[in-house]
Amino acid sequence: MHAKPFLILTMLAALPAFAQSPKSPPSTSTSKSPAIKLRGHGPMKLIGVPHPGAVASSNWSGYAVTGTAFTKALGSWIVPAVKCGTTPNSFSSYWVGIDGYSDNTVEQLGTDSDCSGKTPQYYAWYEFYPNASKLISNITVSPGDKMSATVSHSGTQFTLQITDHTTGKFFRVIKTFSGKRTSAEWIVEAPSNGVSVLPLADFTKVSLGTDYTGVNDTDWAVNSAVTGPISDFGSHVQKITMQTSGGINKAVPTALTTDGSSFKVTWKHE
């Protein structure tokens, strides 16, 4: 009656070694995405003499409006993909802010589409310049995401908020900070390393404003005299083209659409 168990054990012992399942060796792979290294997003660097309604800059492209006592700037954009095969080790930032057009502070937040070597990186950040930029870790940014951001001022405090309308994630920070509040901006930027402007990543084209994002009342601002889209600021609107010191266009904004707020910026050169 006990012969069967003995027979089974004998047969198992006789199985050839290849019929048994060896354990897989532990993985030795250390491959991972490069760590995000934040860049600086400072005031506009002017090239040459500004013309009425238009300026050239080595680090900004987009639109700014000027005035006094700005209390709000609202913006929206679609996160662009970058071509890291053609522009490795390059960077591009997309943001809304108050100040920085004609002074030395900026209260701002936005997203980056960067190339770490040939690896794309996308992330959100905020900055109270000249303080260092801070990573917004609870928002995962991807190309095609519809973003909106607001910079507002009350009393002695600025409130910065950014929302990823594609994922539903948002972030808000409140800080006591002093700024002149004499401009509001909607900007594509070539950020800096603290010393010089960095190469501009090839983002092809980025769309900003309600006409493209569907986020109402964006690329708007509020100051002591005006509440409305960019075009409502009339002669105080500045169209900004990013150029090299030799006058070669790096990023060029289109005219505003009929809603008075929306526009695109086209990449031309790193």
Secondary structure, DSSP 8 states (H G I E B T S, - for coil): --HHHHHHHHHHHTS-GGGS-------------------B--S--EEEEEETTEEEESSEEEEEEE-S---EEEEEEE-----TTTS-SBB-EEEEEES-SSSS-EEEEEEEEEEETTEEEEEEEEEEETS--EEETT----TT-EEEEEEEEETTEEEEEEEETTT--EEEEEEE------EEEEEEE--B-SSSB--B----EEEESHHHH--TT-SEEE-SS-EEEGGGGGGGEEEEEEE-TTS-EEEEE----TTSS-EEEEE---
